[in-house]
Amino acid sequence: MSTGRPVLAGVLFGVGAAGFLDETVFHQLLHWHHFYDRSTPDAGLVSDGLLHAGSWICTVAGLFLYADLRRRGLRRTRPLWAGTLLGFGAFQVYDGLVQHKLLDLHQIRYGVELLPYDAAWLAVGTAAIVAGLLLLRPGRARTST
């Protein structure tokens, strides 16, 4: 069996999990920013709701793909975890580079020196991508549960 479907299920789940954690922790609990900070607070809340909905759509889609793989007896945990790390990391890096810097939709936090926050944000995302790629590397035959 190809690793494509388990990786896709993982990527969707990873993107959804990263979006959920970002929106819940940084938007709701810490109040550091909204998804779109270049308008009114009400617009920021609506943008957060759209991000939250999108992240849950990705999460549910990934879980449905995984459930289908399990139902067919094709569950492969290594590519699933690889995809989850890749999706999580891709969300982080995309958010940090494109949304924070290129499009200037929002920053991680306001009123502070951004470099340490940006570096940490991108380091976490990059580490997740590297870990996901390492899990995808072909190696010795392994059994998966």
Residue pairs with C-beta under 8 A, 6 or more apart in sequence:
1 74
1 76
3 76
3 79
3 82
3 136
5 65
5 69
5 74
6 66
6 69
6 74
6 75
6 76
6 77
6 79
6 80
6 83
7 79
7 80
7 82
7 83
7 86
7 136
8 62
8 65
8 83
9 62
9 63
9 65
9 66
9 69
9 80
9 83
10 62
10 66
10 79
10 80
10 81
10 82
10 83
10 84
10 85
10 86
10 87
11 62
11 83
11 84
11 86
11 87
11 90
12 58
12 59
12 61
12 62
12 65
12 83
12 87
13 58
13 59
13 62
13 63
13 66
13 80
13 83
13 84
13 87
14 62
14 83
14 84
14 85
14 86
14 87
14 88
14 89
14 90
14 91
14 128
14 132
15 55
15 58
15 62
15 87
15 88
15 90
15 91
16 55
16 56
16 57
16 58
16 59
16 60
16 61
16 62
16 87
17 55
17 59
17 84
17 87
17 88
18 55
18 87
18 88
18 91
18 92
18 95
19 51
19 52
19 54
19 55
19 58
19 91
20 52
20 55
20 56
20 59
22 51
22 55
22 91
22 95
23 35
23 48
23 51
23 52
23 55
26 32
26 33
26 108
27 33
27 34
27 35
27 48
27 51
28 48
32 108
32 109
32 110
33 106
33 107
33 108
33 109
33 110
34 41
34 43
34 44
34 45
34 47
34 48
34 106
35 44
35 47
35 48
35 50
35 51
35 99
35 105
35 106
36 43
36 44
36 47
36 105
36 106
37 44
37 105
37 106
37 107
38 104
38 105
38 106
58 87
62 87
66 75
66 80
69 75
69 76
75 144
75 145
76 144
77 144
77 145
78 135
78 142
78 144
79 135
79 136
81 132
81 135
82 132
82 133
82 135
82 136
83 132
84 132
85 128
85 129
85 131
85 132
85 135
86 128
86 129
86 132
86 133
86 136
88 125
88 128
89 124
89 125
89 126
89 127
89 128
89 129
89 130
89 131
89 132
90 125
90 129
91 125
92 121
92 122
92 124
92 125
92 128
93 122
93 125
93 126
93 129
95 121
95 125
96 108
96 118
96 121
96 122
96 125
97 122
99 105
99 106
100 106
100 107
100 108
100 118
100 121
101 118
107 114
107 117
108 114
108 117
108 118
108 121
109 117
